[in-house]
Amino acid sequence: QKTESSNKQTKAKSSCHALLDRFDQQYSKELGDLWASVRSVLLEPRSWQYGVMLNRFCSVTDTTQILQLQGFSTLLLQKGVTEKHTLPDSGCISECPPSDFCCPTDGASLVTSQHPQSEPSLPPLLQCYVHPSPLRFPSQAHRHGQLKQYYLLNAASLLPVLALNVRDGEKVLDLCAAPGGKALAIMQSANPALLCCNEPDRHRRDRLAKTLESFLPTSLNSGVIVSAEDGRSFGQNEPGVYDKVLVDAPCSNDRSWLYSSSSQQGEQRLRERAMLPTLQAELLKSALLAVRPGGVVVYSTCTLSSYENCSVVRSVLNEFPEAELEDLQEEIAFPLSQYFAFNPYATHRPSPHEPSLQPQRWKESYHHPLGILVLPQPGKTWGPMYLSRIRRRK
Ligand code: SAM
């Protein structure tokens, strides 16, 4: 295994003018001065960092050693021994997909330690290796009869999974699951009784199934299922069934859409972008109906757009009096701000003289992001990633 620069992979990319113009108009208003530095990162793919998630279901000692030798370090620091975890039986897969399909932009690569230690707020088994510079660990080729050891990802993809905080024995729905990076991260972080990975698009669902097959032992087959529904139907068809639901919604993927292959594709995506908030709100409503009273829904996107982020969350909260927004500052933004650049609101601690906004007023405040947003910044190029957590009270 040798590390290669992202340079090789990305040198041919050129950005789409129509999308960049739209981003300039919208994001300079929404992000103010911060847009200039976010823009500089999005326009320089050679600066992008990648994370490596190890697979706890197979031995990763050799990979961990190589990562450490090359200057990678664990993203999620695990301090103190609070829990000991037993790994489920490692299993070999009989059939693996023929080629590597790790995807650095919308996939996720998680590294897991063999005998992880945890601090209470972080899933004990989930670790990700990152490098301070944009070194890209090579994707892993198919290994006949063996599980893949790691998955490459934008490390910000882990944050919705951390916010979901799945516990052993829970029933979990990943409403928009392909290509499967977050489903894998969920399986690295806990042993749910059920993980239903839903994806209506056939090609993407095939890719999801291959991801699961390549990383999870066959002994988990009964607990991890793939379904093919329109996510909007779950609320009606399976009301109150799940403990946790992840809505990693279809969205304008700012990072990849900026590099649309033609101006026609760019224009088409701008038209799609206008339609997305309606679909996103319907998916989020469906998720809130599919979760049990007391259960939790995490809504996430990989766009900076407030129309697809806080506007969607606000409109759904206004329709669901039983839905309660939860704070992610203390649990995610403060502890992880050394790795990720968040929107200023996420890491703002009100001074003693400054009145802090009470949770019940959040949704009425048009300046409140109703979640946290990871902003790509030089040296911390992770994101964009927006996440919001909502609990169904009854
Ligand atoms: N969670 C995935 C991961 O971490 O690898 C990425 C999900 S991607 C952002 C959004 C997915 O939603 C796409 O695969 C898309 O096909 C799917 N999707 C689109 N419309 C949907 C719908 N009505 N119901 C459920 N999923 C949908």
Boltz pocket constraint, residues with backbone or C-beta under 6 A from the ligand:
constraints:
  - pocket:
      binder: B
      contacts: [[A, 106], [A, 107], [A, 108], [A, 157], [A, 175], [A, 176], [A, 177], [A, 178], [A, 179], [A, 180], [A, 181], [A, 182], [A, 183], [A, 198], [A, 199], [A, 200], [A, 201], [A, 204], [A, 229], [A, 230], [A, 231], [A, 232], [A, 248], [A, 249], [A, 250], [A, 251], [A, 283]]
      max_distance: 6.0
